[in-house]
């Protein structure tokens, strides 16, 4: 063991941080509890440097570890530890001795740090995850708007492919502006829809009873949806600009993969960065994003085949890419999907 090695661990909580510094002979050099305000974090960093700390580990506690990491990352080697892995180590530990225990594990090289991307990728992550959250808000408000229309007897969503279709949006705009006559509303529906379902059926679908209060609710929900849409475009524009500025080659290469376009390419770079050293194999990356079934077998009996939690943001993007690739003509993925879903089904 290196006699000049001094390590530390931080037990991070919402309103306090417990620091334990340990020397090469597993003796505790320094212990202290700090607050979480920025001046206190900087004082903690100075105390650690004064005592020769070169390595530090901390558990990934919600988002509370992020400001601590930002203050320390330029001064020493940091490891972000998965709490799930710490629990697997064979020892009884209490909240009071958490920091001392993890520091001892770091000193003995028993734990491996989690993946934390470089600062520019972290900024891109913020934008990507904001887009994900906004998409959820968009879906929620679109469903609320259609439910409000359905309560009034408006059934056009039963006959169009999506509430985002041109016909649906044109009719909705006319209703908000006060036009509720079925004869006028049916004129705004695309001819293909009228031919498919019949003009009378579509006319009956747009016939409803709207009160003044209903129109107010429709207008407010539509304004919310438009606002969310503008914010999504703004975030994506900034995210794309960062990709083109810092990772132009990787951004272009990713888009040569079937199913990957600009949005997916920016999301992949934001979540993984461009340095794949943390992932020894492709299987490691698949497991990290939560698409690899766990291996939990005892005596030939599978206890669980559920996928791990992983990075849900990357997992969602990769699933969407897979669906898009399976629908891309004349490529391996679409042919593979056809064999799996159609040919094998016919052979049964």
N, C-alpha and C positions, 0 to 999 in steps of 0.2 A: 504494500500500500504506500502511496506517495506521502511522505512525511510533511510535505509542504501544502498538502491539500486541505482546504477548509471549505466546508459546504454549509448551506443553510436551507431551512424549509420555512414556508409561510403557511399558516393555517388561516385562510381568508374567510371572513364572514362579512355580513352586510355593514356592520358598524364597528368592527374591530379586526385587527390582524395580529396573530401571535407569531413571533419570530424566535426561531431556535437556531443557533450557530454551533456547529460541531467540528472538532478537530480530527486529525488522522487516527488518533487512538480511541475514537468514539467517546471522547469526553465532551461534555457540554461547556462551551466557552462563554456563551452569552444567551440570555433569554429575556424577552421583553414583549409587552403588549402595546401596540400602536393603534391610533385611530385611522380613519380612512380618508381624511381630508388631504388634499395635494401637498401642503407644507409638511404634514406628518409623514407622508410617503417619502418625500425627499429627505427628511431627517432619518428615516429608517434606512434609506439607501446609503446615506453618508456613514451611518453606524456600521453597516455591513462592510463597506469598503475599508473603513478604518481597521477592521478586524481581519482583513485579508480574505474575504469571501470571494471565491472564483466561480462557484456553482451554486445555483439556487433552484429549488423545486417548489411547486405549489399545485394544489388541486384545482381543477376547473370548476369552480363554484359559481353557477349561473353566469352573470356578466360581471360579477364583482372582481374577478381576477384581471380583467382587461386593463383598467387604469394602473394597477400594480405592475403589470407586465410592461406597459408603455414607459413607466418611470425607470424600470430596472434593465430593460433589454439592451441599452447601450453601454452598460457598465459591467456585465458578467454574463456567463452562460446560463440560460434559463431552461427549465423543463416544466412543461405543463402536463400534469399527471392525471390520468383517467381515474376517478374515484372508484369505479368498478374494479379496476385492476388492483388498487390498494387493498380493497376488501378481501381479495383472494389470498393475500400474503398471510402465512400462518402465524398469527400473533393476536393476543388480546390487547386491545387498545381503547383508550377513553378519549373524550374530547380534549382533556387537559394535555395528554401526551401525544396528540396527533402530530404536531410539528416535529417533536423529537424523534418519533418513530419514522417519519418519512425522511428526515435528514439522515438517519442511520441507513435507510434503504438506499438513498442516493450515494452515500459514502461506500457502500458495498456493491454498487452498480447492479442493484436488483430491479430497478425500474427504468422504463424507457419513456422519454418524453413524447407527448402527443404532437401532431402536426399543427404548427402555427405559421401561416403564410407571411411573406414579407409585407412591409407597411403599405405599399401601393396596392397589393392584392387585398389587404384588409379593407382599404377604402372602397375597392370595387365590390367586395362582399357586402358592404353596407348598402350600396346601390342595388345590387342584385336581390338581396333579401327584402329591401324596401319594395321592389317591383313585385316580388312574390306575395308580400302582404297586401299590396294594392290590388293584385289580381283576385285575392280572396275577398277583399272589400267589394270589388266590381261584381263578382258572382253573387255575393250576398244581396247587394242593392238591386241587381237585375231581377233576382228571384222575388225580392220584396215588391218591386214594381209590378211584375206580372201577377203576383198574388193579389195586389190591390185592384188590378184590372179584372181579374177573374171574379172577385167578390161582387163586381158590378155587372157580371154576366158577359163580359168581353172574352171571347174564346178564340181569337185569331192565332194564339200561340199553338193551338191544336193542329193548325193547318200549314204552318210555315216551318222551315227547318230550324230556325233559331230566333230568339227574341232580338238578336242583333242584325237580322236580315233587313234589307232595304224596305221591303213592304211593311214590316212590323214597325220600324222606326218612323216611316212616313205617316202611317196611320196614328201612331202615338203623338207625333208632333201636331197633327191636325186636331186631335182631341184636346191636347193641352191648350191650344189656341182658341178652343171653344166650338170647334166643328164636330158635332155628334150625330149628324144625319147619316144613317146607314147608306143611303144612295150615293152620297158624296165620298164617304170613307171607302167604299168598295172600289171606287175608281182609282184609289192609290195603291191597290194590291196588284202585284205583278201578274201579267196575263197567264204565265205558266201555272201559277197557283190556282187561278180561276178555272183554267181548263182541266186541271187535275182533279179538283174537288167540287167543281160546279159553282157557278156564280151565286145561285140562291143559298147554297150552304155557307159560302164565305160571307154573304150579306147577313145571314142570320148570326154568324159568329161575331160580326162587328156591331150587331144591334145590342145595345146595353142601356142601362139607366145610370146616368152620371149626375151627381149633385155638384154644387159649387165646391163643397169640401173635398170631394174626390179629385177634382181638377187641381186643387191646391196641393194635395198629397202627391199626385202624379208629377206636377211641376217640380216640387222640391226633390223628389227622388231622382228625376231626370237631371236636375242640376248637380246633384251629388255624383251621379254616374259620369257626367261630363267632366267634373272636376277631377275625379279619380283617373279618368282616361288621359287628361292633360298631364297629370303628375307622372303617370306611367311613361308617357312619351318623353317627358323631361328627364326622368331618371335613366331611361334607356339611351337617350342621346348623349348624356354625360358619360355613361358606362362605355358606350361604343368609342367615344373620343379618347378615353383613358386607354382602352385596348389598342387602338390604332397608334397612340403616342408611345406606349411602353412595350407592347408586345405585338407589333404589326405582322411579323412572319408567322407566329403561332396562331394569330387570329385568322389569317388567310388559309393556313394549312388545315385548320380544324374544319373549315367550311367545304373542304374537298371530300369530307366523309358524308356518305348518303344520310340524309335526315338532319344534318347539322347546317343551320343557317346563322345569320348574324346574332340573333337573340340567344340561341343555344351556345354559340362559340363564346360569347361574352360571359355567360353564366358558368361555363366550365372553367374558364381562366380565372374568374373571380373566386370560385370555390376551391380550386386545386393549386392555383399559381402555375408556374411553368417548370419548376424544379421538382422532378419526380424521385429524388433521392430517398425521400421518406417512404416510398412505396417500392419494396424490393421486387415485387412481381405485379402483374396485372390483377391477379387474384387478391392481393393485398388492397389494391385500390377499390376493387369491387366490394370487398368486405367493409372497407372504411365508409363507403357511401350507403351501406345497408342493403345490398342486393344479393348477398351470399347467404344461403341457409346455414344456420348454425350446426355444428357437429356435436350432438348431444346423444350418444349411444351408450347403452349399458346392457351387457349380456345379449346383444343382438336386438334389443328393443329400442326404438327411436323415441326418446322422451319428448323431443321438440324439434321441429324443422322450421320454426319461424325465423325470418330474417332478423338480423340485428338492427338496432335503432339507426346507427350511422348518421351520415349527413343527409338529412331529409330534403334539403334544397337541391343538392346535386342528384339525389335519387329521383326526384320528380322530373328534373330536366332529362336525365338519361332514359327514363321510361317514355317520355314524350318523343325523344329522338328515335327510340326503338320502334315506336308505332309509325313515325314518319318514314323511317327506313323501310319498314315492311310494306309500305305503299309506294315506294319509289320504283319505277319501272326499270326492268333490265339490269338489276343489280343482285348481288348474292343474297342480300337480306330479304328482298321481296320473294325471290325463288325459294329460299329456306322457309319463309312464313307460309307460302302456298303449299309446300310439301307437308308441313306440320299440321296445318289447319284444314286442308282440303283433300289432298291425296290420301293421307292416312285415314281420314274419316270415311272416304269412299271405300277403302280397302276392308273396313270392318264388316 
